[in-house]
């Protein structure tokens, strides 16, 4: 998984202190992607392949949540991701508290159970934090709660720092939700 790099052994030369700090002061900050927006994003297809894992990760420009759906490929992966004032559990309508300045409701059109047996394929429990997800140190994510898996859809509440731009990607066997750290594209 790691990359290997080779560096030639050459004597290090110190740059003059003034030149180094002048370059650092004028070097442009690496820009992050912008233009994602905060409006609802949807894809209206579905799969019966079940969700098996939900995980998160920190990137330089955004925080990421990945929903793994092995065997689904890409053609049947659907979703609805949108900001809501309050997360309501599918089926019951019960409110589920989600911490943060804003709440993203993430719906994936795949069950979190085996459709033939009804046995859970993901250990999430309604209203509880996502199993195995620790958001300590994240810049944008504040909370991640499992809401439900009802009638072939899996619902998650993602608490974020504020209403920030996001994007949704469909990759082979997974749906990815990235939420930017800010609106400006600055790191």
C-alpha positions in Angstrom: 0.0 0.0 0.0 2.9 2.4 0.7 5.0 4.0 -2.0 8.7 3.8 -2.3 10.9 6.6 -3.3 14.6 6.8 -4.0 16.7 9.8 -3.1 20.2 10.3 -4.2 22.7 10.8 -1.4 24.0 14.4 -2.0 25.3 16.9 0.5 22.6 19.2 1.8 23.1 22.8 1.1 21.5 25.4 3.3 19.6 28.1 1.6 20.0 31.6 3.0 17.3 32.2 5.6 15.9 35.3 3.9 15.5 33.6 0.6 13.7 30.6 2.1 11.2 32.7 4.1 10.6 35.0 1.1 9.7 32.0 -1.1 7.4 30.6 1.6 5.6 33.9 1.9 5.0 34.2 -1.8 4.3 30.6 -2.6 0.6 30.1 -3.5 -1.4 27.8 -1.1 -2.4 24.6 -2.8 -6.0 25.1 -3.9 -8.7 22.6 -3.2 -11.6 21.7 -5.6 -14.4 24.2 -5.5 -17.8 24.4 -7.1 -19.4 21.3 -5.6 -22.3 23.3 -4.0 -24.6 22.3 -1.2 -27.8 21.4 -3.0 -29.2 17.8 -3.1 -27.5 15.3 -5.2 -29.3 12.1 -6.4 -28.9 9.1 -8.6 -32.1 7.0 -9.1 -31.0 3.4 -9.5 -30.8 0.6 -7.0 -29.3 -2.7 -6.1 -30.1 -5.6 -3.9 -26.4 -6.1 -3.1 -26.1 -5.2 0.6 -24.1 -2.6 2.4 -21.2 -4.3 4.3 -19.2 -1.4 5.7 -19.3 2.4 6.2 -16.0 4.1 6.8 -14.5 7.6 6.9 -11.2 9.3 6.1 -9.5 12.6 6.3 -8.1 14.3 3.2 -6.2 17.6 2.8 -9.3 19.4 1.3 -12.3 17.4 2.6 -13.5 14.7 4.9 -14.8 11.5 3.2 -17.4 8.9 4.0 -17.4 5.6 2.0 -20.3 3.1 1.8 -19.0 -0.3 0.7 -21.4 -2.4 -1.4 -19.4 -5.4 -2.6 -20.6 -7.0 -5.9 -22.7 -4.0 -6.9 -20.4 -2.6 -9.6 -21.4 0.9 -10.5 -24.6 0.7 -12.6 -27.0 -0.1 -9.7 -25.5 2.3 -7.2 -28.0 5.0 -6.3 -28.2 7.6 -3.6 -29.8 10.8 -2.3 -27.6 13.1 -0.3 -29.0 16.4 1.0 -28.9 18.8 3.9 -31.9 18.4 6.3 -33.0 20.4 9.4 -33.5 17.1 11.3 -32.9 13.5 10.6 -36.0 11.3 10.7 -35.7 7.6 10.7 -37.3 5.8 7.7 -40.3 3.7 8.6 -41.0 5.2 12.0 -40.4 8.8 11.4 -38.7 9.1 14.8 -36.1 12.0 15.0 -32.5 10.9 15.4 -30.2 13.5 17.0 -27.1 14.2 15.0 -24.4 16.6 16.4 -22.9 19.4 14.3 -23.8 22.7 12.7 -25.6 21.0 9.8 -26.9 17.5 9.0 -26.4 15.6 5.7 -28.9 12.9 5.2 -27.2 10.1 3.2 -29.5 7.5 1.6 -28.0 4.7 -0.4 -30.4 2.6 -2.5 -29.0 -0.7 -1.1 -30.1 -2.6 2.0 -27.9 -3.2 5.0 -29.3 -6.7 5.2 -29.4 -9.8 3.1 -32.6 -9.5 1.1 -33.1 -13.3 1.0 -32.7 -13.9 4.8 -33.2 -10.5 6.4 -30.0 -11.0 8.3 -28.0 -7.8 8.9 -24.9 -7.3 6.7 -23.8 -4.1 8.5 -23.9 -3.9 12.3 -25.4 -0.4 12.5 -28.1 0.3 15.1 -30.7 3.0 14.8 -29.7 6.2 16.4 -26.2 5.0 17.4 -22.8 6.1 16.0 -21.5 4.2 13.0 -19.6 1.1 14.3 -15.8 1.5 14.0 -16.0 5.2 13.0 -14.0 7.6 15.1 -14.2 11.2 14.0 -11.6 12.6 16.4 -9.4 15.1 14.6 -11.7 15.6 11.6 -12.0 19.2 10.3 -15.5 18.9 8.9 -17.2 15.7 10.2 -18.7 16.0 13.8 -21.0 12.9 14.0 -22.1 9.9 12.0 -25.3 8.1 13.0 -27.0 5.0 11.6 -30.7 5.7 11.0 -32.2 2.7 9.3 -32.2 0.2 6.5 -35.8 0.1 5.4 -37.3 -1.2 2.2 -34.0 -1.6 0.4 -32.5 1.8 1.4 -29.8 2.5 4.0 -30.0 5.8 5.8 -27.2 7.6 7.6 -27.0 11.0 9.3 -23.7 12.8 8.9 -23.2 15.8 11.2 -20.8 18.4 9.8 -19.3 21.6 11.1 -21.5 23.8 8.9 -23.5 23.7 5.7 -20.5 23.1 3.4 -20.1 22.1 -0.3 -20.1 18.3 -1.0 -19.9 15.9 -3.8 -21.0 12.3 -4.3 -19.0 9.8 -6.4 -19.9 6.3 -7.6 -16.9 4.0 -7.8 -16.9 0.3 -8.3 -18.7 -1.3 -5.3 -18.9 1.9 -3.3 -20.5 5.3 -2.9 -18.3 8.2 -1.7 -19.4 11.4 0.0 -16.8 14.2 0.3 -17.5 17.3 2.3 -15.2 20.2 1.8 -13.4 21.9 4.7 -14.6 25.4 3.5 -16.2 27.3 0.7 -13.1 29.1 -0.5 -10.9 26.2 -1.7 -8.1 27.3 0.6 -6.3 24.6 2.6 
